[in-house]
Amino acid sequence: MATFSPSITTQTCHLSSEVLKVQKLRVIAYPCFENNESHFVNRMHTLGGNRDLLKSSHNVISTNRQHSNLKAFAASQSSVEQIGLSLDTSSLAEVLERMSTYSFRTEIGGQVKALVGRKDTKYVLYIEVPSLPQRSSEHSLVMSWGMFRSDSSRLMVLNSRSSATSASKETTIQTPFVEKSLGRHALKLEFDANQAPFYVSFLLYSSLDTAAVDSGIRTRGKRNFCVPVGMGSGYPAPLGISFSDDGSVNFSLVSRNAERVVLCLYDETANEPSLEIDLDPYVNRTGDIWHVSMENVKQYMRYGYRCKGDILWDKGSRFHFRHVLLDPYARILGSFGPDQGEAIPLAKCLGCLCKVPAFDWEGDIRPSLPMEKLEVYRLNVGRFTKDKSSQLPDDVAGTFTGLVKKLDHFKSIGVNAILLEPVFPFDEKKGPYLPYHFFSPMNIYGTVNDGISTINSMKEMVKTLHANGIEVLMEVVFTYTAEGGDDACQTITFRGIDNSSYYIINAGPESAAGNALNSNDPVVQQMILDSLRYWVSEFHIDGFCFMNASSLTRGSNGEYLTRPPLVEAIAFDPVLSKTKIIADCWSPVDMSYKEIRFPHWKRWAQVNMKFCNDVRNFLRGRAQLSDLATRLCGSGDVFADSRGPAFSFNFVSRNSGLPLVDLVSFSKSGISSELSWNCGEEGPTRKSIVLETRLKQIRNFLFILYISLGVPVLNMGDECGQSSGGSQSYKDRKPFNWNGLKTSFGTQITRFISFLSSLRKRRSDLLQRRDFMLVENIDWHGNYQSQPKWDDPSCKFLAMTLKAEEDDEQSGSCMGDLFIAFNAGDSSVSVILPKLSEGMAWLRLVDTALPFPGFFVEDGSATAQQTAGLATYAIKSHSCALFEGQMSRSLIGIINASPSFCEQTINMWKDASQNKPGGEK
């Protein structure tokens, strides 16, 4: 009896393509190996990583049929058995499952046919040899064969228990054929199914020539015959892994320039591959896609690939065959951690061999908010609740579940959309803006740091937020990855799979780091689209903000494209068409903003850096009035090209650069690009006049953000005065301090934000518009009702009247005009408020110069601030004010007595305007 170890790790195989299709049976073109028995070596390494030379015996089997019941038992009690030929090909087809048939031409003419199928817990290999030319019928036919998984030179060891002391060191076994009618010969072997997948490599010999190595019969290409057991050629689509109902798994990987691809499978404990399957370029490749199917992978937990090819520095080829690489399309990942400074990632960060768990989305309804109605809150999932002040358990803090626990905070400040900083898997040393994968969330955001748990908790977060009317948007980075260039030589996935396809090569300084994705390459473009569709369909994400979006417009040579195919494809993609797509041209690599005319096809919104810069400059007294006016009205210089103000995502601070409180506290030379102003003293201070100015400036920033046309984006931590100590670095941003909300500053700022949010909703006719306001509905003012000094750079005061449209349908409510004033100067400015219709009066809603709680008017206290008959008002230095035209107190009693009074009044005004000569209103 012979034994072989089932836990053998083997390497590569080289296959040819000499296979013929046989009738209607499934035929897979598996070619054979060039080397013969003399090339078989018994060099192996076991699962534990120890490399031993394992002895094997050479078993020469008698040609007598009495020896046809030879059995070879594996160490795991599995068997390899040659059994009697009671069945022929046609009868075998009736009892076998998952049957594949192969046909080979031999070097002397004729054919060798092989049939592989499964029967219960066994694999059956049936080999039939018709009459062969140039072969004497006086001698029996013997098959010399061996089993391997990856490299034909590394056979699975077959040890003879009966003759271990005298065993030779060869790893092949000789098995005789049974002669059938008309000179046909056949044999049938059975293998335990738990040993699959593997290959059977064999040669044919005459019984008298088995000792003569060169006398064996090979394929027409003078190679060994090779038949796969427990695997198939697979399918090119879908990419990644896919599970069939019968339990088989298909693997598919794109690599245009790889010459060789090996699938590596890991068991539960191994840090080295437990099984490696070499993919044949003739059989397992369709175009640029490598693929293979396996009938059973239950004993394996993770998988990856090794890709081999030329290392051509001038052409960008960077194949590293020793690296096991992450599948770009893996859906579930193991935990990822730094590998002690090495370039090779830990095996546990590879893809997991399991299905994405089903999730109960029943009852989930996407809010589908109109763009102009959005009020966005940008946050980092980990930093949002990681701090002890969140008072969450350690396993919940810093996770998707922890974010849901703070739902009341979102409601209190009135936001209806959450913008998540990138949640793609990333190297924690490099930060979330340099991901290494695009199809799964980062495991650290799950409660148990596990791929499946993280996926479920993120879906639960989305479903809960949707149930509360809050959309979930994601920042995504498809332009740079965490992989390093030639100097760093950090290979995780794309670099080792096909560097010259995935990355931009030698196209200027932006690609010098070697990790600039070639987003408009067809392979990368398809991957990005597949990723976005996956997040929409699988996670119900409502939209995406594309970081460093300007690089999405670049070609493979770094040139800017007028019609970049990826940007256009996203705009018209049928799955993405109902989501929100936002371009942010800020670069996470050099922390700069690339200002370009972004192609939009009336679909793309943009993060408005001009709004940020012009508002900052105005409030520090260094902007022209026209710049501020343009931003207040929706940035027509950017969005008047058939889009509108709703496509402008406005912000005054972001997760890079200075937080809001630092914008008014630091202005040292090293941060001049931040356009900040310290209000008279650098850094922390106790001077009351400086602190008062800083507080007014913070109020001014928030006020302008919320009353401007466009989508306001509030940054995490600004509502509680979070500081980075004047540092621009993203790494210096601290976790959200929940105790800050309980301070006097936190209380008044959060209440102010809540008020501004309510004001936007209540006055959506003027503040939440999809279209620009008509010129005749806006009046601009200087002090004392003079015209603004547009061309005077020293002028720091501007006021505007937004006129409520009389034909606006507001369910019978009496909506008046808004008067808004901005003073960035060091002294007060007196303004004359515009005259209102009879029965109307100006109500002061905001004056950022007043002390808390009087600087804004919350619901229920509006009548206390009414200023009927007011002619002038002093706008203090560094402050803003807002007035709303409302009915005077003398009319309030009448309205309370007759709720329909307001509706009747509106109708009366409409009738009167229609009766005026010339239609004058």
C-alpha positions, 0 to 999 in steps of 0.5 A, spaced: 500 500 500 502 507 498 500 513 502 501 520 501 500 526 505 494 531 504 497 537 506 503 538 501 504 545 499 506 545 491 508 551 486 507 552 479 505 548 473 506 549 465 500 547 461 499 546 453 493 546 449 492 540 446 485 538 447 480 536 443 472 536 444 469 530 445 461 529 442 456 533 447 460 532 454 463 538 457 471 539 454 476 543 458 482 544 454 487 542 460 494 541 456 500 537 459 507 538 462 513 538 458 517 534 464 518 526 464 519 522 470 526 524 471 524 531 472 520 529 478 523 531 485 521 530 491 522 537 494 516 539 499 514 543 504 508 542 509 503 546 512 507 548 518 512 551 514 517 546 515 521 544 509 522 536 509 524 531 504 519 526 504 521 519 502 516 515 497 516 508 494 516 506 486 510 501 485 511 497 479 504 494 478 504 487 475 500 486 469 496 481 471 488 483 472 489 480 479 492 486 481 487 491 479 484 492 486 491 496 488 489 501 493 493 507 495 491 510 502 492 517 504 495 519 511 488 522 512 485 515 511 482 518 504 484 513 498 486 513 491 483 507 488 484 503 482 477 499 481 474 494 476 472 496 470 465 494 470 462 501 467 464 504 460 464 511 458 456 511 457 454 508 463 459 512 467 456 518 465 449 516 468 452 515 475 457 521 475 456 528 477 459 535 475 463 531 469 468 533 465 471 530 459 478 531 456 481 529 449 489 529 448 493 527 441 499 523 442 506 524 439 505 517 435 498 519 433 491 517 436 488 519 442 487 519 449 481 520 453 479 522 460 473 523 464 473 526 471 466 526 475 464 525 482 460 520 485 458 521 492 464 522 496 469 520 491 472 523 484 472 518 479 478 519 473 476 514 467 482 514 462 481 510 455 486 509 450 484 507 443 489 503 439 495 506 438 499 506 432 507 504 432 505 500 439 506 492 439 499 489 442 504 483 445 505 488 451 500 491 456 499 498 457 502 502 463 500 509 466 506 512 470 502 517 474 503 522 480 499 527 483 500 535 484 497 541 486 501 547 483 508 545 480 509 538 476 516 538 479 513 537 486 508 531 486 504 529 492 508 524 496 506 517 495 509 513 501 509 505 501 507 502 508 509 495 506 516 497 503 518 503 507 525 500 508 526 499 501 523 505 498 525 508 492 525 516 492 521 516 486 514 519 487 510 516 481 506 510 481 505 505 475 498 502 474 496 497 468 490 498 463 485 493 462 484 491 455 478 491 452 475 490 446 478 492 439 484 494 442 482 499 447 485 500 454 482 503 460 483 504 467 479 507 473 481 511 479 477 513 485 480 519 489 477 521 496 473 528 495 477 532 500 483 531 497 481 535 491 483 540 488 489 537 484 492 535 478 493 528 475 500 528 471 501 521 467 505 518 461 504 511 458 509 506 457 509 499 455 509 494 460 517 492 458 519 499 457 517 502 464 524 502 466 526 506 460 525 513 461 525 516 454 520 510 452 514 513 454 508 516 450 507 523 451 502 528 448 503 531 441 507 536 444 512 531 447 509 533 454 506 529 460 498 528 460 495 532 465 488 532 468 485 536 473 480 533 479 476 537 483 476 544 479 474 547 472 476 552 467 472 557 471 468 563 468 471 570 466 465 574 470 463 576 475 470 578 477 472 576 484 469 570 487 462 567 486 458 562 489 454 557 485 448 553 488 452 547 488 457 549 492 462 550 487 466 557 487 469 561 481 475 565 482 476 571 477 482 576 476 484 581 471 491 582 469 493 584 462 501 583 463 501 577 468 505 571 464 503 566 470 497 567 475 497 562 481 491 562 486 493 561 493 488 558 499 489 558 506 486 554 512 484 557 518 491 557 522 496 557 516 500 564 515 503 560 508 498 558 503 495 551 504 494 550 497 496 553 490 493 552 484 497 554 477 492 557 472 493 555 465 494 561 460 490 557 455 485 554 459 484 559 465 484 565 461 479 569 457 482 575 454 486 579 460 481 575 465 484 569 469 479 564 472 478 557 475 472 554 478 473 549 484 468 544 487 470 545 494 473 550 498 470 549 505 477 547 508 480 554 506 478 560 509 482 566 505 485 566 498 490 571 494 494 571 488 501 571 486 502 574 479 509 573 475 511 577 469 517 581 467 520 587 471 520 592 466 522 598 469 521 603 463 514 600 462 512 600 469 512 592 470 513 591 477 511 583 478 513 580 485 512 573 484 513 571 492 508 576 494 501 574 495 496 579 493 489 581 495 484 580 490 481 587 488 474 584 488 474 581 494 468 582 498 470 580 505 477 582 508 481 579 514 484 584 519 489 588 516 495 591 520 502 593 518 507 587 517 513 590 521 515 594 516 515 589 510 512 590 503 508 584 504 502 584 507 499 579 512 496 573 510 490 575 514 488 581 510 487 577 504 480 576 501 475 571 505 472 565 502 465 566 504 459 569 502 457 576 504 451 575 509 444 576 507 441 583 510 434 584 512 433 591 508 425 590 509 422 597 510 428 601 508 426 607 504 431 611 501 430 619 503 431 621 496 432 628 498 432 633 493 439 636 493 437 643 495 434 640 501 441 637 504 444 640 510 450 635 510 455 633 516 462 631 515 465 626 520 470 620 521 467 614 523 472 612 528 474 619 531 466 621 532 465 616 538 472 614 540 473 619 545 472 616 552 467 622 553 462 619 548 461 614 554 460 608 549 463 601 551 469 600 548 467 595 543 462 600 540 466 606 541 469 608 534 464 604 530 458 604 525 454 602 531 457 608 535 455 613 530 448 610 530 448 611 538 449 619 537 443 620 532 440 625 537 446 629 536 444 629 528 437 631 530 439 637 534 443 640 529 438 639 524 442 635 519 439 630 514 445 627 511 452 624 513 458 625 509 463 619 511 470 620 511 473 614 507 471 607 510 475 603 505 480 599 508 486 603 509 493 603 512 492 606 519 499 609 518 497 613 512 490 615 513 483 613 510 485 618 504 490 612 501 486 606 501 488 599 498 481 596 497 474 599 494 469 593 495 469 593 503 469 597 509 474 598 514 474 592 519 476 597 525 469 600 524 466 594 526 464 592 533 469 585 533 474 587 528 471 582 523 469 583 516 462 580 516 460 584 523 463 590 520 459 589 514 452 588 518 454 594 522 454 598 517 448 596 513 444 597 520 447 604 521 445 606 514 438 603 515 437 606 522 439 613 519 434 612 513 429 611 518 430 617 521 430 621 514 438 622 514 442 620 507 448 617 508 454 619 503 461 617 502 467 620 501 471 616 496 478 616 493 479 612 486 486 616 485 491 614 489 492 608 494 496 606 500 501 602 495 508 605 495 512 606 489 519 603 487 522 606 493 517 604 498 516 598 494 509 596 498 505 591 494 498 589 497 494 588 491 494 592 484 502 593 484 503 586 484 497 584 479 499 589 474 502 595 475 502 598 468 495 597 467 493 600 474 497 606 475 499 612 471 507 611 469 512 616 468 506 622 467 509 627 471 510 629 478 503 627 481 505 620 479 512 620 481 510 616 488 508 610 484 501 610 487 497 614 482 491 610 479 490 610 472 482 611 473 481 612 465 484 605 463 478 600 462 480 595 467 480 601 472 474 604 470 470 598 470 473 596 477 471 603 480 464 603 476 463 596 479 465 598 486 460 604 486 454 600 484 456 595 489 456 600 495 449 603 492 446 596 491 449 592 497 449 598 502 444 602 500 449 608 500 445 615 497 451 618 494 459 619 493 463 625 494 470 623 489 476 626 493 481 629 488 476 629 483 481 633 478 485 627 477 479 623 474 479 627 468 487 625 467 489 620 461 494 614 462 499 619 460 497 624 465 494 629 460 487 632 462 481 630 458 475 634 456 471 628 456 474 623 461 470 616 460 470 615 467 466 621 469 462 621 463 460 614 465 458 615 472 454 621 470 450 616 466 450 610 469 443 607 470 445 604 477 448 611 479 443 615 476 439 616 482 445 617 487 448 624 489 455 625 485 460 630 488 466 632 485 472 635 490 478 637 487 482 637 494 488 632 493 490 628 499 497 627 497 499 634 497 493 637 501 492 642 495 486 644 491 486 643 483 482 648 480 479 646 474 473 646 470 470 640 471 465 636 466 459 635 469 453 633 464 448 637 469 449 631 474 455 632 478 455 637 484 462 640 486 465 642 493 466 649 492 473 651 494 471 658 492 466 659 497 471 657 502 476 662 500 472 668 499 468 667 505 474 667 509 477 673 505 471 677 507 471 676 514 478 678 515 477 684 511 481 682 504 476 680 499 472 685 494 464 685 495 463 682 489 466 676 491 462 675 497 455 677 493 457 671 488 458 666 493 451 668 497 447 667 491 450 660 489 456 661 485 454 663 478 461 663 476 461 656 477 454 653 477 450 657 472 452 653 466 446 649 466 446 646 473 444 651 479 446 653 486 444 646 489 450 643 485 454 647 490 457 644 496 459 650 501 464 649 507 468 654 511 472 648 514 474 641 512 477 635 515 484 637 512 487 644 514 484 648 520 478 647 524 473 653 525 475 655 532 483 655 529 481 659 523 479 665 528 485 663 533 491 662 528 494 666 522 502 665 523 506 665 516 506 657 516 499 657 515 498 663 510 494 658 505 489 657 510 486 665 509 485 665 517 485 671 522 487 670 529 483 676 531 489 680 534 493 675 538 496 668 536 493 662 539 490 661 546 489 668 550 485 671 556 484 678 552 476 679 552 476 683 546 480 678 542 475 672 545 469 677 543 471 678 536 473 670 535 466 668 538 463 673 533 467 671 527 465 663 528 458 666 528 459 669 522 462 663 519 456 659 520 451 664 519 454 666 512 454 658 511 447 657 512 444 663 509 448 662 502 445 658 496 447 651 496 448 646 500 451 647 507 457 642 509 458 642 517 465 639 519 465 634 525 467 638 531 466 645 529 460 645 533 463 644 540 470 648 538 474 643 537 482 645 535 488 642 532 492 647 536 493 651 529 496 645 525 493 643 518 495 636 518 490 631 518 493 627 523 493 632 528 485 632 528 483 629 535 477 625 536 470 628 537 470 631 545 463 630 547 464 634 553 465 640 549 457 640 547 456 641 555 460 648 555 457 655 554 460 655 547 458 648 545 451 650 548 450 656 544 453 654 537 449 648 537 443 652 538 445 657 533 446 651 528 439 648 530 436 655 529 440 656 522 437 649 520 430 651 521 431 658 518 433 654 512 427 649 512 422 655 513 425 660 508 426 654 503 423 659 498 429 664 498 435 659 502 434 652 499 433 654 491 434 649 485 435 655 481 438 662 481 434 668 484 432 673 479 436 679 478 430 683 480 428 679 486 435 682 489 437 689 492 444 690 494 445 696 499 451 700 502 450 704 508 444 708 509 441 705 503 447 707 498 449 703 492 455 698 494 462 700 493 463 694 488 470 696 486 473 699 493 477 694 496 477 698 502 469 697 503 468 692 508 460 692 508 455 689 504 447 688 505 442 685 501 434 684 500 431 678 498 424 679 496 419 673 497 416 672 490 409 673 490 407 667 486 410 663 491 406 657 493 407 657 501 400 654 503 397 660 505 403 662 510 405 670 509 412 670 507 416 676 507 422 679 505 429 678 508 434 683 509 441 681 511 447 685 512 455 683 513 460 688 516 467 685 516 470 692 518 473 694 525 467 700 526 460 700 526 456 701 520 449 704 520 444 702 515 437 704 513 432 698 512 428 698 506 421 700 507 415 694 507 408 694 505 403 697 510 402 692 516 409 689 515 414 690 520 422 688 520 423 682 525 430 682 527 432 674 527 440 675 528 445 679 530 452 676 531 454 682 535 449 681 541 451 676 547 448 669 548 442 668 548 440 674 545 444 674 538 439 670 535 431 669 536 429 661 537 422 659 535 417 661 540 420 668 542 420 672 535 415 677 537 419 679 543 424 682 538 419 685 533 422 692 531 416 695 527 417 702 524 425 701 525 428 706 520 436 705 521 440 699 525 447 699 527 451 693 524 457 692 529 464 691 527 465 684 525 458 682 525 452 680 521 445 681 522 438 678 519 431 681 519 425 678 516 419 682 514 413 680 518 406 682 520 406 687 525 403 686 532 396 689 530 395 684 525 397 678 530 390 678 533 386 678 527 390 672 524 389 668 530 382 669 530 381 668 523 387 663 520 385 664 513 386 671 514 393 670 511 391 666 505 386 671 503 391 677 504 395 673 499 390 672 494 388 680 495 395 682 493 395 677 487 388 680 485 391 687 486 397 686 482 393 683 476 389 689 475 394 694 475 396 698 469 401 694 464 401 688 469 405 692 474 406 689 481 
